Amino acid sequence: MSDRDYLPLSAALVKTLTDKLYEKRKTAALEIEKMMSDRDYLPLSAALVKTLTDKLYEKRKTAALEIEKMVRELIVAQNYDQIERICKILSEHFVLSQNGNFRRGGLIGIAALAIACGKEAQRFKQYLVPPVLQCFLDNDPKVRYYACESLYNIAKVLRTVTLSYFNEIFDCLSKLVCDLEPTVKSGAELCDRLLKDIVIETCTQFEVIAFIPLLRERIYVRNAFTRQFIVSWISLLTSVPEFDMVQYLPEIMDGLFHILGDPNPEIRKSCEILFSEFLSILKSSQVQPDMFEDMTRILIQNCQSSDQLENIKKMSDRDYLPLSAALVKTLTDKLYEKRKTAALEIEKMVRELVATQNYDQIERICKILSEHFVLSQNGNFRRGGLIGIAALAIACGKEAQRFKQYLVPPVLQCFLDNDPKVRYYACESLYNIAKVLRTVTLSYFNEIFDCLSKLVCDLEPTVKSGAELCDRLLKDIVIETCTQFEVIAFIPLLRERIYVRNAFTRQFIVSWISLLTSVPEFDMVQYLPEIMDGLFHILGDPNPEIRKSCEILFSEFLSILKSSQVQPDMFEDMTRILIQNCQSSGVTLPLFTTIKPDDELIQYTGLHWLREFLNMPKCHQVLLPHSAGLLSAVLPCFSYDDDGRQNIRETAKEINSILRQLIKNESTKSIDNNSGQSLPDLTITKMVEVLKTQIQSGASLSRIIALGWIHHLFECLQDKMVAHIDVLFPTLFRVLNDASDEAVLIVLQIFALISTSNRTNSERNYNDYFTKFIIVLMDLFRTDRGLLEARGSFIIRQLCMLLSPEDIYKTLSETLANEPDSHFASIMVKILSSILLTSTELHDLRIKLKNLQSIESSNLFVCLYKTWCHNPIALVALCFLSQNYDHACRLVQLFAEIEVTVDFLIEIDKLVQLIESPIFTYLRLALLDVENNQTLIRALCGLLMLLPGKTEAFHTLRRRLECVPNFIDKFTSIDKRLANVSINTNGNEIINDSQKKNINFDELQQYYLSVQNKHVDSKKQRYRYVPNTSDGV
């Protein structure tokens, strides 16, 4: 293996990276980390990224300050695109990373960015708040603390804008205020105070009505710190008259009564004060009567339930009738066997009550077990209540559905209990209840699913196994009663939970989606657009089993899509998601994640689906508007040269081929129907932008394919592409410097198409862009001599193959005729002359110049002549080509007045070689006609006299001239020869044959002399010494 195979990784590094020993692999990994370039996180440098993810807080803080400084400069320059890129890098690749150090660094970095942005931070709020909130429930307490710190700084900047995420922030803070880590708790309290200040400042913009549903849910939490947190918020909102909290009192009153019963005296006192405030407001305000009705009902209910005694030891049989005090004591015993015995006794009791149909007594037992046991603060009471309520459900049998509200909800509240034993017994209890209720359980499906999705990743093995047992039973119930299961009500919860990163939860979610997909009645395909993006996130899981399960699920969905009738708008939504995931999986991720197989799987799956969509005729009209997105997903894949991603590359090729054909067919339809309607202008504009970006920054192969697309669009949609010519011109010209000849050739083909499109003048073969192209090409050659030397001849020859060589040479001549840089003009003429005399592509043009049988050909000669004047040897060659030997002879005589340099002699050497080539066969044969070609012989003799005697060219030309027949004097008189060619005293030629061609050689000779004089002046100017007039040395 050579270095080239794994560039930029060396073969030695690859060998170390794949070594059996972990230490060697670790060493190689560190070396790769050092190799990480600035490009990976631009505009963040690799050094900055490394410091930002350091274990030491001080280094991370230093990196954050550097980010703050960088962003401030970008704000001044109003470079919001770069700031958005930094936001994306920090949020997606740092804050949401699996690596703890990356998350900590990302949190402090994103806070620094927000501070630097100031008021402009609201532009990027979607990258600031949501990622931070996801870290609030992180397993690492340090990450949770830094999330609080980050949110505090972000909220200080965003202020009012933060309220758009108020519910999410409140929900997270309500959990963090009871965190076991003191620093996290204090951080949450700090955020809480700031959030309260923002709400008070901008009370008119805070929507209380949107907050009440969340408050109504969270108010029943039993944790003391959370209760204190909730009471403080209600008190704050009540103190602001604009919020009018009294109108929402019926919705939260029952929860407040639960808090009023808290064992903590401080919480009770705060809640009591809150009730007093509400009462005083009610007395002085105008309230609707129906509100009093709702509150009265709640008050009566709580007055009745408040009769329970606080101390269980003082209970009497009457307090828990029909449960005896002894039974209650046994049910709350620490030993499981005693609680089991009490549960059997409850079961026996309830069976007797069911037999007598005494449902009131059963309901009373339900209330006692649920409210005073299952929801108790005492762990033993909760355990006893759970086993007792399960026994009651078993005893009730089919009648249990009468009491479902006392059975399922209390048990679900124990699912997230701090005591793992309570969580396990809750799973066991729910299993027994669900076995009895069966279909009725589905009315609580969402709540059960939400709880189980959290328990399947529980750290306690018994709890996890209990949750899995409930999961299997719930699946059986759903399959049995599929007609009664409402999938549409489940999808919102599924859409939310599908983004969880825990592996066990992901496996749980995939198993449920697979189950629902396997049942035709559920028609899960119609909900696929809502969960597809989340499934792609799961597909990127590091666990191979989860990836495999998700991959199978994608295959099932695809097979159903192929055979079912699906609405076109569904395909549109899915296409957007597929393109997004194909693109996001191709971006450069943090170290050790750039070539992860799961990223390749995401990209391949997305491309595979897009290919299948393109193969479905019903999708064509839906996919065409997304052509730009398809290109952005496909084009980068052409540069994958490793075997591991060959399937991605091949799939991309197929998509590219199908899409090209689809656009071609669409353009053909519009022409056949004379409708003028093909692709929308907006779609074409987006495609051009994508292609332009790929040409500018893509890899070599991807750039070539993008150029091929530009050519294809000009072929198929010429009328619509005209509007984008000016945008593409600079980009295409830069490609002429590309290392790939293929890329340069495609660009020239595009220019050829542009030059022939939409001609406004029927007399001309080309439009105005042709002349513009030639002018810009000359400017490019003038400024980039390296390009001229390396590619100049190739570019001109290819243009002559694609377009008319005559038009190319004529336009080039007209452009160069006014060229101020005489040295550049001379170089260009030398190149053009060489191509004209040697290239097969210009054979017809040579024939036309050789014969000069028409006015048109004469005009062409004159046009070339005036430009060829910049290079005397090229001009003589042109005269030889056009058989103007008389004038060539005169030009050679004028060489006596020119400074003969080495370059000049080299050009004569090359001309001699050309004379010996097949191109000038007719010239050599003309030497046989000595009588009529005296000037040709004189011209060649003149060139011979200019060459040094020891050169090969001198000997070659001398040998040729020695072959000229020497019998001229025997058959030709001197008078006759003088009649053919005569040189007058003024040095002007008398040309008989040329006069037939309407060419004024006297005038051309004068033009030649004036051009040569300009060259002399230019040379003097170049070598003139210009003194330094500035002060100092």
LUMPA-46426 format. One record per residue (C-alpha): x, y, z; residue in one letter. Coordinates in steps of 0.001 Angstrom, whole numbers, plus 500000, padded with zeros to 6 digits. Layout:
residues N
XYZA
...
This chain:
residues 1033
500000500000500000M
501345503422499053S
500647506825500575D
498464507647497568R
495940504937498466D
494854506586501716Y
495834510210501218L
496102512282503331P
496766509315505661L
500134507653505098S
500410503885504667A
502359503665507952A
499615505531509801L
496925503282508294V
498912500208509354K
499219501520512932T
495526502446513000L
494559498855512115T
497020497192514493D
495846494521516946K
497244496416519948L
495004499104521415Y
497980501273522362E
499143501511518755K
495659502303517520R
495384505004520203K
498703506504519070T
497483506591515476A
494236508215516577A
496139510973518363L
498208511537515240E
495055511857513167I
493751514370515693E
496899516457515141K
496355516266511377M
492889517743511651M
492893520830509429S
491217524189509829D
488872523264506987R
487032520682509138D
485463523317511377Y
485939526507509418L
485837529245510502P
486895527539513767L
490503526392513616S
491555522883514653A
493560524349517542A
490512526252518775L
488352523113518569V
490945521159520530K
491077523817523264T
487273524072523361L
486965520328524036T
489742520199526644D
489094518609530044K
490212521767531884L
487562524448532324Y
490135527253532036E
491146526165528539K
487543525849527441R
486920529337528821K
489876530695526806T
488510529113523640A
485069530574524348A
486572534073524666L
488300533563521315E
484987532549519738I
483366535635521257E
486060537843519719K
485702536169516315M
481914536533516291V
482103540206517269R
484281540823514202E
481811538935512008L
478951541013513443I
480788544198512507V
481277542833508974A
477626541665508938Q
478811538206507877N
475781536377509252Y
476336533293507080D
479615532561508852Q
477997533108512256I
475219530692511321E
477835528138510318R
479560528504513702I
476151528078515395C
475515524871513464K
478946523473514292I
478610524257518009L
475043522976518310S
475089519915516056E
478641518645516476H
479430519783520021F
476355520325522209V
474576517271520758L
477740515125520634S
478060511763522390Q
481364512963523888N
481039514698527274G
483948517071526700N
482475518107523372F
479126518857525048R
480747520930527799R
482836522865525290G
479862523364523004G
477734524765525834L
480293527346526892I
481052528164523240G
477429528689522267I
476933530989525269A
479956533044524216A
478542533279520700L
475212534560522007A
476937537200524129I
478990538353521130A
475919538537518877C
474016540792521247G
470746541915519701K
471522539948516542E
471377536692518533A
467656536376517818Q
468581535517514201R
470074532268515452F
467724531385518326K
466948527958516829Q
470625527025517191Y
470984528460520711L
468112527403522993V
466887523930521818P
470340522222521885P
471024523588525366V
467666522328526635L
468536518818525443Q
471502518859527828C
469333519712530854F
468553516031531448L
472053514754530627D
473456511922532766N
476574513970533499D
475880516498536318P
478625518796534996K
476920518955531621V
473621519773533349R
475302522587535285Y
476978524025532174Y
473618523817530399A
472107526004533146C
475010528426532895E
474726528527529098S
470974529099529139L
471393531895531683Y
473822533771529412N
471717533140526298I
468509534288528010A
470251537446529244K
470916538317525615V
467695537107523988L
465412538413526777R
461900538503525261T
462768536042522488V
463408533407525174T
459675533321525894L
459046531474522626S
460681528485524393Y
459101529200527793F
457213525901528203N
460249523805527323E
462476525801529694I
459906525630532510F
459545521868532092D
463320521365532266C
463795523696535226L
460980521981537171S
463063518809537017K
466447520394537704L
465335522215540878V
465135518815542550C
468468517598541162D
470671515663543589L
473711517717542557E
473764521026544536P
475566522971541759T
472938521924539204V
470160522926541573K
471691526361542169S
472202526813538423G
468556525998537794A
467464528476540478E
469613531170538835L
467928530558535473C
464561530536537224D
465105534005538708R
466211535417535358L
463227533901533586L
460894535463536139K
462492538863535579D
462001538527531809I
458345537549532240V
457655540543534487I
459471542950532138E
457589541740529065T
454316540712530612C
452342541837527559T
454202539337525371Q
453913536340527687F
451071533976526709E
449652532545529932V
447051530521528073I
449784528501526344A
451456527820529692F
448407526576531635I
448244523031530074P
451849522368531119L
451229523846534577L
448107521703534983R
450202518621534259E
453267519458536369R
451300520642539426I
450644517052540546Y
454353516245540957V
455108515101544496R
458694516313544830N
458972519071547439A
461439521237545481F
459345521039542312T
456234521943544286R
457977524981545776Q
459114525937542259F
455548525679540881I
454008527634543763V
456556530433543300S
455624530734539609W
451899530784540285I
452460533446542946S
454493535536540507L
451879535306537749L
449095536072540222T
450880539230541378S
450786540670537828V
447235541922537083P
447753541672533298E
447939537874533489F
444521537574535221D
445387534198536740M
442011533957538456V
440343532873535213Q
442611529798535144Y
442111528968538842L
439602526111538243P
442243524343536132E
444950524425538810I
442938524504542054M
442858520747542561D
446624520556542071G
447123523376544584L
445124521408547152F
447503518471546602H
450445520801547253I
448639522186550339L
448829518672551772G
452619518481551465D
454474517428554667P
456874520387554306N
455538523307556411P
457198525943554204E
455476524631551095I
452141524467552912R
452602528042554144K
453445529325550620S
450423527544549184C
448188528867551955E
449301532443551188I
448600531803547503L
445066530641548286F
444535533825550343S
445697535985547417E
443349534210545021F
440456534636547446L
441051538361547884S
441192538808544087I
437965536817543677L
436186539046546154K
437102542224544314S
436798541065540690S
433991540221538300Q
434055536459537716V
431781534347535525Q
429283532180537507P
430364528966535785D
433840529492537246M
432368529429540761F
430559526241539849E
433802524510538819D
435647525740541891M
432809524702544214T
432965521163542877R
436723521020543475I
436370522512546965L
433719519988548007I
435801517108546660Q
438876518236548587N
436887518904551767C
435707515300551670Q
439127513797550981S
440830515890553684S
439175513902556476D
441997511295556404Q
444249511180559474L
447911512116559179E
449193509305561349N
448516505719560191I
449075504386563713K
445948506224564906K
443742504763562150M
440588502935563054S
438693500363561026D
436120503031560170R
438715505266558425D
439579502660555752Y
436401500656555633L
435929498114554142P
439712497656554672L
440537496902558288S
443400498605560119A
445131495233560445A
444872494660556701L
446221498158556029V
449124497509558390K
449941494226556668T
449630495800553234L
452204498465554157T
454660496054555757D
458309496070554693K
458232492346553859L
456985491430550391Y
455393488159551667E
453152490044554106K
452120492545551452R
451343489622549130K
449142488040551799T
447248491311552271A
446790491593548511A
445259488098548365L
442889489082551137E
441882492224549179I
441348490079546095E
439090487713548030K
437143490636549489M
436621492268546119V
435490489029544496R
432727488813547105E
431756492443546472L
431669491799542710V
429437488782543320A
427005490997545268T
427467493810542704Q
428442496214545489N
430350498524543155Y
430242501501545548D
432329499632548069Q
434756498519545359I
435066502119544208E
435812503173547787R
438569500561548019I
439941501826544693C
440055505405545986K
441737504360549226I
444388502295547453L
445099504872544774S
444926508147546696E
446193507120550146H
448582504344549225F
449854504506545646V
450199508309545752L
451560508380549299S
454901509923550264Q
455769506733552135N
457611504129550044G
456059501131551838N
452602502596551336F
453295502939547605R
454548499377547308R
451571498024549202G
449164500150547235G
450574498900543907L
450254495223544785I
446827495858546344G
445437497740543346I
446651494961541012A
444893492372543189A
441718494463543066L
441854494590539260A
442306490813539040I
439370490263541346A
437122492626539407C
437739490863536115G
435593492339533342K
434078494797535794E
437469496428536304A
436772498858533457Q
434296500620535761R
437212501735537914F
439911502318535266K
440471505915536378Q
441561504603539813Y
443716501809538435L
445968503010535601V
446815506723536294P
448075506220539892P
450260503307538792V
451756505368535943L
452780508066538413Q
454962505485540161C
456805504591536965F
459262507436537478L
459585507021541252D
463041507487542772N
462791504064544452D
463683501304541912P
461546498795543859K
458507501039543491V
459208501310539753R
459420497514539471Y
456182496982541422Y
454522499618539224A
455494497567536144C
454185494398537802E
450965496131538817S
450363497595535365L
450982494200533776Y
448262492601535942N
445864495508535397I
446401495492531630A
445823491713531493K
442404492338532943V
441443495589531204L
442841494527527780R
441255496917525241T
440363499498527897V
444085499956528566T
444416501588525123L
442660504709526400S
445879505334528382Y
448192504109525619F
450159507334525136N
450841507733528850E
451884504077529173I
454109504265526084F
455805507416527381D
456539505808530729C
457762502519529243L
460062504365526813S
461851505739529887K
461829502525531922L
463347500340529166V
466610502244529709C
466406502033533527D
469691501283535286L
467973498651537453E
467783495305535573P
464593494205537347T
462816497424536370V
463997497060532764K
462752493459532573S
459423494513534124G
459035497262531516A
459811494779528726E
457150492437530100L
454566495243530024C
455728496186526545D
455091492676525179R
451629492553526736L
450746495989525365L
451817494897521887K
449610491806522122D
446641493969523131I
447223496380520236V
447388493552517697I
444274491861519117E
442228495052519066T
443771496842516096C
440436498346515048T
440160500196518368Q
443706501539518478F
443956505174517325E
447294505536515563V
446627509180514730I
446549510051518454A
449820508203519029F
451864509827516228I
452512513200518003P
454041511386520979L
456033509086518703L
457292512081516733R
458558513618519972E
460114510509521545R
461810509272518364I
464660511768518789Y
465796510325522138V
469445509218521945R
469326506317524421N
469980502992522677A
467365501004524638F
464688503597524013T
465548503638520317R
465247499856520119Q
461907500118521928F
460618502744519479I
461785500823516400V
460093497661517660S
456790499542518034W
456986501136514591I
457792497704513100S
454808496204514869L
452408498915513686L
453811498706510154T
453187494943510051S
449442495495510641V
447828496720507381P
444883498285509215E
447106500896510814F
448409502155507428D
451584503520508974M
452868504675505584V
450634507748505705Q
452455508879508869Y
455934508123507509L
456801511782506699P
456261512658510368E
458660510029511721I
461117509564508832M
463629512143510043D
463655510576513503G
464193507137511967L
467248508482510150F
468598509663513513H
468093506136514869I
469713504682511739L
472863506546512765G
473028504821516162D
476427503265516994P
474737499985518010N
474764497592515016P
471613495785516164E
469623499009516269I
470936500029512846R
469986496641511432K
466469496813512886S
466001500315511529C
467376499293508137E
464850496438507943I
462096498872508908L
463089501221506085F
462982498286503657S
459472497366504824E
458247500926504368F
459767501116500893L
458160497865499750S
454773499119500992I
455241502449499210L
455942500720495912K
452749498710496040S
450364501268497560S
448588504365496326Q
450143507290498137V
449304510978497833Q
451914512989495862P
452357515528498675D
453595512706500901M
456392512008498445F
457249515683498493E
457620515716502280D
459654512517502270M
461895513758499458T
462724516858501470R
463668514720504493I
465694512284502386L
467673515080500750I
468312516715504108Q
469678513492505608N
471787512682502547C
473378516115502865Q
473812516129506659S
475451512685506623S
478036513947504169G
479264516855506292V
482507516700508222T
481837515641511801L
484089515708514869P
487151513478515149L
486536509718514920F
483118510351513308T
484123511444509805T
483986507944508352I
481531506220510675K
479699503345508975P
476378504579510378D
476814507888508535D
477458505943505357E
474353503856506059L
472243507006506463I
473570508409503212Q
473137505158501303Y
469610504628502624T
468600508168501679G
470058507822498189L
468534504368497745H
465085505763498565W
465550508709496220L
466537506334493431R
463429504244494036E
461269507378494029F
462787508430490707L
461955505008489296N
458268505542490136M
456557507506487315P
453970508852489753K
456731510668491661C
458311512468488738H
456272515661488914Q
456766515784492663V
460532515276492514L
461317517725489711L
460929520847491921P
463479519237494277H
466095518793491543S
468462521245493250A
468268519306496510G
468823516026494676L
471925517453493035L
473298518734496334S
472856515234497781A
474254513351494803V
477174515392493443L
479570515047496433P
479220511248496224C
481031511066492886F
484312511867494643S
484118508843496972Y
487000506671495821D
487154504091498617D
485624500626498273D
483578501034501439G
481419503712499820R
481209502184496363Q
477500501426496811N
476866505098497636I
478798506198494574R
476977503768492263E
473565504775493628T
474444508442493136A
475386507698489526K
472021506040488910E
470137508974490438I
472170511391488361N
471429509468485167S
467693509186485868I
467400512864486795L
469189513944483602R
466813511848481527Q
463831513157483471L
464751516777482772I
465394515956479128K
461970514308478818N
460343517263480540E
461914519728478117S
460866517549475159T
457265517505476419K
457159521287476711S
458473521642473135I
456049519073471712D
453065520649473460N
454190524192472603N
453294525056476155S
456569526689477059G
456169525183480525Q
458925522911481780S
460838523385485011L
459883526468487063P
462379529318486962D
462894529093490717L
463891525426490448T
466401526192487711I
467838529069489755T
468324526769492752K
469923524126490542M
472333526671489097V
473299527824492609E
473985524249493724V
476006523502490606L
477925526748490923K
478845525940494530T
479935522434493569Q
482076523750490711I
483749526263493015Q
484436524039496011S
483718520437495058G
486241517666494478A
487519516972490963S
485043514280489888L
482089516061491460S
483121519268489688R
483210517483486330I
479719516047486879I
478446519503487899A
479892520984484710L
478211518200482763G
474928519271484362W
475421522874483279I
475989521633479730H
472907519405479969H
470725522275481191L
471882524495478316F
471063521695475879E
467602520980477279C
466511524354478673L
468423526847476575Q
465801529594476750D
465576529453480534K
469325529158481098M
470075532396479223V
469134534363482341A
471909532605484305H
474763533087481822I
476150536199483523D
476094534425486898V
477928531379485547L
480482533179483359F
483098533969486101P
482792530495487643T
483199528734484310L
486224530811483371F
487968529836486601R
487634526180485585V
489918526794482604L
492738526602485161N
491525523192486386D
493997520319486374A
491500518099484557S
491397518363480758D
487909516879480870E
486629519751483025A
488166522318480658V
486657520561477628L
483159520604479163I
483482524310479916V
484403524971476286L
481404522912475179Q
479202525032477442I
480626528226475950F
479947526837472488A
476308526220473433L
476017529677474970I
477474531273471848S
474867529667469586T
471824530259471820S
469176532936471156N
470851534725468245R
469295538139467767T
470896538716464359N
470150536131461684S
473163537255459646E
475579536193462365R
476355532642463387N
476787533568467022Y
475341535892469660N
477002538678471644D
478256536205474261Y
480636534727471683F
482529538017471323T
482380538575475075K
483809535112475643F
486728535729473271I
487494539078474909I
487415537612478435V
489510534662477270L
492151537056475951M
492081538959479258D
492573535684481096L
495507534693478887F
497031538157479321R
496896538041483125T
497719534343483521D
500679533511481297R
500971530114482958G
497519529211481660L
498437530505478225L
501543528350478059E
499941525228479557A
496468525343478077R
496315528101475460G
496846525859472440S
494513523163473804F
491692525642474469I
491887527281471030I
492048523933469219R
489023522625471111Q
487092525804470333L
487887525346466659C
486454521833466851M
483278523011468601L
482697526200466574L
483683527530463193S
487503527893463023P
487097530826460652E
484888532710463123D
487215531857465996I
490295533135464173Y
488527536173462776K
487227537209466217T
490583536548467850L
492287538631465189S
489874541519465626E
490389541380469378T
494175541249469156L
494324543980466488A
493711546584469198N
495815544846471852E
497871547455473779P
500356544859475068D
502429544221471929S
504498541502473604H
501365539530474539F
499978540036471033A
503177538597469562S
502956535512471787I
499299534984470905M
499999535299467161V
502793532753467474K
500392530286469152I
497595530953466672L
499977530580463739S
501286527287465074S
497747525937465457I
496732527202462023L
499689525498460316L
499673522199462205T
496183521305463513S
493992518856461641T
490927520728462904E
491862523770460781L
492346521935457468H
489387523662455779D
490565527065456950L
494022526410455509R
492485525438452147I
490451528644452133K
493513530785452872L
495631528857450378K
493380529540447401N
491934532996448208L
489394532496445464Q
486705534747446897S
486329538205448357I
485364536584451644E
488607534605451794S
490597537713450832S
488944539676453624N
489807536892456052L
493458537030454918F
493575540792455407V
492010540432458869C
494579537826459911L
497402539770458255Y
496841542857460404K
497053540780463572T
499893538575462347W
501943541783461893C
502782541432465605H
504980538443464725N
507081538767461505P
507872535054461120I
504216534113461635A
503312536723459004L
505774535211456481V
504290531764457235A
500792533181456555L
502001534526453200C
503548531142452378F
500256529456453315L
498228531818451111S
500815531525448260Q
501601535244448374N
505253534523447711Y
505979537954446273D
504932539700449449H
506677537088451564A
509886537847449690C
509476541537450407R
508834540863454122L
511987538765454364V
513965541617452799Q
512512543921455486L
513952541652458198F
517216543503457611A
515707546362459610E
514640544151462536I
516746543285465553E
517563539616465125V
517362537929468538T
517683534328469656V
513880534018469872D
513614535371466346F
516074532757465050L
514231529985466938I
511016530989465170E
512776530844461778I
514065527385462780D
510488526252463478K
509290527727460186L
511925525725458308V
510679522583460060Q
507113523451459011L
508232523950455406I
509537520390455504E
506199519108456876S
503251517752454815P
501360521026455331I
503694522825452881F
503931520072450275T
502471522423447672Y
505120525046448519L
507946522581447957R
506392521485444680L
506130525126443635A
509913525259443705L
509869523122440557L
508196525991438735D
511236528186438907V
510020530493436180E
506889531595438089N
508149531313441682N
511348533330441716Q
510119535320444732T
509490532137446705L
513066531040446060I
514307534476447047R
512246534409450266A
513639531012451231L
517133532127450377C
516567535194452555G
515586532970455510L
518671530853454799L
520849533947454996M
519360534825458394L
520090531421459951L
523474530717461570P
525542528414459353G
526046525705461937K
522373525088462739T
520436522078461581E
517758524315460108A
520369526050457916F
521569522768456466H
518010521503456002T
516917524582454065L
520149524705452068R
519709521091450984R
516151521884449926R
517215524873447840L
519981522848446225E
517256520622444814C
515738523534442893V
516196522948439101P
519077525022437659N
517840525082434053F
515977528323434497I
518359530359432320D
517972527988429375K
514243528510429069F
513526531819430662T
514850535140429494S
515789537840431891I
513193540136430402D
510422537622431026K
511471537109434624R
511582540835435179L
508109541048433720A
506842538689436420N
508557540331439333V
510090543762439431S
511381545831442317I
511077549551441667N
513311552209443071T
510882553008445879N
510968549431447137G
507338548681446233N
506261545409444661E
504547545095441299I
502140542206441823I
499974541005439004N
498355537892440530D
497461539531443830S
495566542313442182Q
492936539769441239K
492275539185444889K
491602542834445668N
494371542933448254I
496354546122448589N
499740544805449702F
501282548256449729D
498827549339452366E
499338546107454319L
503104546598454195Q
502768550062455641Q
500513548666458383Y
503145546018459139Y
505859548631459431L
503723550749461801S
503051547729464024V
506730546840464135Q
507558550425465088N
505135550066468022K
506974546912469056H
510266548776469012V
508803551582471159D
507261549048473528S
510570547245473931K
512330550504474694K
509659551342477248Q
510095547959478948R
513842548334479329Y
513851552048480180R
515290552865483587Y
512792554615485855V
514507556383488781P
513032556126492260N
511695559583493119T
510430558641496581S
512153559871499725D
514728557689501407G
516888554899500049V
